[in-house]
Amino acid sequence: MDRRRALACVGSAIFAGCLSESTPGGSGPSSDTTNGTKTTTETKTSIANTATGTETPSPTLEIPSENHCPAFGDSQVVCSVDADDGTALRMVPSKTSASLPKANLSFTLRNETGVTFTTNYYDWSVWKRVDGEWFHIAPQVVPEPAMMLESGGSHTWNLTVDNTDLDAAGVGAEGTEDVTLAGLGGGTYAFGIRGWFRGQSYENGIAAAARFELSGDPLELTPTSDLEVVSRNGDEKHVRVGDEKRRTMVATRVETPSTDAKRMIPEQVVRSPLRNLLASFEPGIRRVTLDIDRTAIYVSDPQVIEYEGQVYRIENSS
């Protein structure tokens, strides 16, 4: 069995039933102080005390009642808002701000609790805060090994943000040490990871995260360089990527949606085929049809999203 998973489809399960190893996506928004929607399915290996059938109490951590970082499911979150604090388990940023279009930061997970922390160094996550909500940005696919961070140890991720080639935003970011992301606009972000302590199960999760700021222009959604306009017919536009028609997706502007739309932000859209759909709209265009490779993301049922104040119906074309 291939031990990989897709975190969630774009926009908090926007594309039901569409997960695959090649599927880009991300969780939807969560508030600062409530549980979010990010799916985190670690290796289901409980390291409870099998001799006694009981679990060892977790170390005591100073966790404020108000969380200023994203929520990680039901996990308690240790949130670092400055370069360093005294919490025994913490995510320490090398700096709390950087400038675009290219920035380099590092984040170090430190464990000084006296207990081994079980996690997955591939399962880091980057979120963006917009209008008081956190939106999951990356990664989209995560290998699932369990890794141990002994007490007194640390692990560092080096994050490079590079907006010089926005086509690279569609390439899945993955790694345990060096990570490069394209397509992040200015704003407030967080970097974090989830795990659990030895003697506990994965259900007793603890997350460590750190906030940081990127200063620069907002991300402007543009199509990929290989997008071709096939035709325009009245208020409809037909575009494609590649030389052959393999699968067709359609986006239609909706004035009065019948269901609640799932909000998405540019940093999420730029990582999915929705990028070429939504970036192809222009004044007077109501409907865009996109031909894409059959291995790309698809919708099993029509879905409704909200992007930049406009609502769209996303579906497959028959």
N, C-alpha and C positions, 0 to 999 in steps of 0.2 A: 504494500500500500504506500503510495506517495505521501510522505509526511509533510505536506504543505497545505496551507489554507488561504482562502481569500477572507479578509477581515469582514467586509460587508459590502453590499453593492452601493453604488453611488447614491448619496442622499438618503441615508438611513433606510436601507432595504428598498430603494426605489425600483430596482430591477429584481423582482421576486423570482427565485429559481434560476438565476443566471450565473451563479458563481462558477468560476473555473480558474485554473492557474494563471491564465492570461487576462483575467478580468480586472481592470482598474476599478477603483471605487473608494469608499471611505464612509465612515459613519456620519450621521447627521449631527445637528447641533445639540448641545447640552448646556444648561445654565451653570453659573459659577458654583451654586450651592446645592444642586440636586444631582441625582444620578443621571449619567448620560446614556447614550445609545450605542456606544462602541462595543462590538462583540469581541471578547477576548477569550479564545478557547485554547488554553495552554494544554500541554501534555497531561492527561488525566492520571497522574501518579501521586497518590497521597503518601506522604512520608510521616504519617501518624505513628505513634509508638505502638507497634504491633504486639509487643510483649504484654502490655497492660490494657490495650484496647482504648487508651485515652490519648488525648492530644496535649502536648506541652503548651503552656500559656505563651503567647507572643510577648516579645520585649515591650516594655512601656515606652511609647513614643509620644512626644508632645505634638498633638495634632489639633490645630485650631478648629473651633466649631464652624467657622466660615472658611470655605475652600476657595482660594483665588486662582486655582488651576482647573483644568478639565476634570470632570468626574470619570472614573474608570470602573464602570459597572457598579457593583456593590462594594468595591474596595474603599478602605480608608485612604486618604491622599495626604502625603506629606509634601507640601507645596513650598518651594523656595522662591521668594520674591526678590532676594538680593543675592550677591555673589557667594555668600556663605552664611550659615547659621549653625546653631549648636545641636541640631537634631541628630540622633544617633544613626538614622538611616536617611540619607538625603541625596538629592541630585544637585550638584554644584556646577553652575555655568562658569565658563572662563571669563565671560563678560555678559552684561545684561542688555547691551545694545550694540547694533552694528548697522552699517550703511550699505544700501543696494547701489548698483546692480549685482555686485559680487561681495559676499561676506563669508568670513570663516569664524566659527565658534566651536567650542568643545563643551561637552557635558560629562561630568564624572559622577558615577553612582558610588557613594561611600557607605560602607557598612561597619559601624562601630557599636553594634548592638550586643555583641557577645554570642550571637546566634547566626548560623548560616542562613543566607537568604537565597531561595530558589527562584530563578527567573529564566528568561530567554532573551539573550542579547540581540537577537534578530527582531524582537517584538517591541522595540522603541516606537514611539509615535510622536508626530508633530501635529499640533492643532493651531487654529487661528481663532481669535476672539473677535466677533463682530456683533455690535449692538447687544452686548451683554451675554452672547451665546458662544459656545465653543464648537467649532466645526473641525472634524477630523480630516487631515490632509494626506498623510502618508504614514507608513507604507500601505500598499494595497494587498500584497501577498507576503506571507510570513512562513518560513520553515519552523518546525516545532520541537527542537531539542530542548530538554531541561538543562539548565546550567546553574552551577553553584557559586555564590559569592560568599566566601568565608568571612567571618568577623575579622576586622582589621584590613580587609581587602578593598579594592576599588576597581572599577571598569570605566573606560573613557570612550565616548563616541566623538569623532571629529566630523562636524557638520559643515559642508560647503554649500552655500546658496549661490547659484550662478544663473543669472537671467540673460546671459549673452546669447544663448540659443534656446528659445522657448519650445522648439520642437522636441527638445530633450525632456520636457515635462511629462510627456506620455510614456517615457521609459520607466519601468518600475524601479523604485529605489529599494535597495536591499543591502544589508551588511551589518556586521557586528562591531566595526571600529570606524571605518571611513564611509561616510554617507554623503552623496551629492544630490541636491534637489534644485530643480529649475522651476520657475513659475511661482514665486512668492512675492506678493506685493507688500508695500509698507503696512505696518500694523503691529498688533500685540500677538505673540505666539507663546506656545509652551512646548517643551520637550519632556517626555516622561516614559516610564516603564512600570509594569506591574509584576508582582511576584508574591511569594509567601514564605514564612519562616519554617525552618526545620522543626518537625514535631507538629506542624499544622498541615491542613489540606489546602489545595488551591482555592477552595471556596472561602477561606479566611484571608482574602487578598489584601495586600498593602501596595500602594502605588507611590512612587517618588517622581516628582516633576519640578521643573523650573521654568519660570516665565522669562521671556526676552522680547526686545523690541527691534523691529527692522524699520529703519527710516528710509524712505524713498517713495517713488511714485506708486499709485495703485496699479494692480495688475490689469492690463488691457487685454481682453479676450480677442485673439486673432486666430484665423484658421491655420492649420499646418501648411508648410510650404508645398506639399504634394497634392493639395486639394485642387480639383479641377471643376469649373462650372460647366455643366453639360448643357443646360438650357434654362430659360426663363419663359414662363407662359402666364401672363397676367399677374396674379398675386402669388404664383407658385414658382419655386426655384428648385432645380435638380442639380446636385453636386455629387462628386465621387472621389474616392481615394483608390488609386491603383487602376490597372488596365481592364480588369474584368469585374463584372457585377457578380457578387457572391451573396450578399445579404443586404437588405434595404431597411433603413430606419427612417421614420418620418416624425417631424416635429411640427405641431400646428399651434398657432397662437389661440388662446382660449380667453374669452371675455368673461364668461360666467361658469367657472368650473363647478362640477357637482360634488367633488370630494376635496378634502383638504390637500393643498399642494405642499410638497416637501421643498423647503427652501435650500438652495445651493448657492455657493459663493464662487467667484472666479477661480480660486486656487483649487477647488474640487473639479470644476467643469473642465479645466485645461488638461486634466489627467484622464479624460475619458473621450469616447467618440462623440459625446454630447458637445464637445468643443467645436467640431466642424459643423454640427447641426446649428447650434446657437450663434456661432460666429458668422454664419452665412445669412442671417436675417439682416434686412435693410429696410428703409422706409418703403412701404407699399407691398412688402412681402408678408404673406400670412402663413405660408406653408413651405417647409423645406424637406426635400427627400434626399437622403444620403445613401450611396452605395459603398459598402465597406467589406473588408475581408470577413469570411464566415467565422474566424476564430475570435473576432472581437466580441465585446459585450452585446447582449441582446435583451429584449424584454419579453417575458412570457405572457404578460398581460399589459394592456395600456396603463401608463402611469402618468401622473400629473406633477410637474415641478414648478417652482417659482424661482425665477432668476432675474435679478436686477429690477424687481417690481413688475415683471411680466410673467404670466402663467402660460405654460406650454403643456400640451398633451404629447407624450412620447409613445410610439408604438411601432410594431413591425408592419411592413407593407406586405399585403397578400400577393 
